Amino acid sequence: MSSEVLSTSKSSKSTAKSRRKASSQSQAETLDARRKLEERLEDMRLKKETIEFDFDFA
């Protein structure tokens, strides 16, 4: 009977650990997506600024 209790506590620990790992992976993916979006927005802003100026020096 004591072995049943031990196996249950081990499985709950591994489940909690896997949840943390999945959560941190999800956070990393969210940060990557946010970073990509911020870079894209910055590129669009810079493109707009360069279009506003006339760099035709000819």
N, C-alpha and C positions, 0 to 999 in steps of 0.2 A: 504494500500500500504506500509506503514512503517513496518508492521509485516512481509511482504515478504522480505524486506531488512534485518531485524533482523534474520529471519530464515536462510537466505543465509549466513550471516556472522558467525552464530553459526556452521553451517555444515562445512564451510571451516576451522574453527578452530579445530573442532574435527577430520577432515581429516588430517590436518597437524600434530596433536598430535598423531594420529594413525600411520602416516608415521614415525615419530620420534621413536615411540615405536618399530615398525617393524624394523627400521634401527638399533636401539640399540640391539635388539634381534639378528639380523643378524650378527652384530659385535661380540656379545658374542659367537655365534656359530662358527664364524670364528676363534676367539681366542682360543676356546676350541679345535677346530680341529688342529690348529697350535701347541698348547701345547701338544696334544697327539702325533703329528708327531715328535716334538722335543724330547719328552720322548722316543719314539720308536727308533729314531736315536741314542740317547744317550745310550740306552740299547744295541743296535747293536754294537756301538763303544766299550763299555765295554766288551761285549762278545768277540769281536775280540781281544782286548788287553789280556784278560785272556787266550784265546786260544794260543796266541803267546808265553806265558810263560809256562814252564813245572812245574806244581805244584806237581809232583809226588816225594814225599820225602821218599818213601819206599826203 
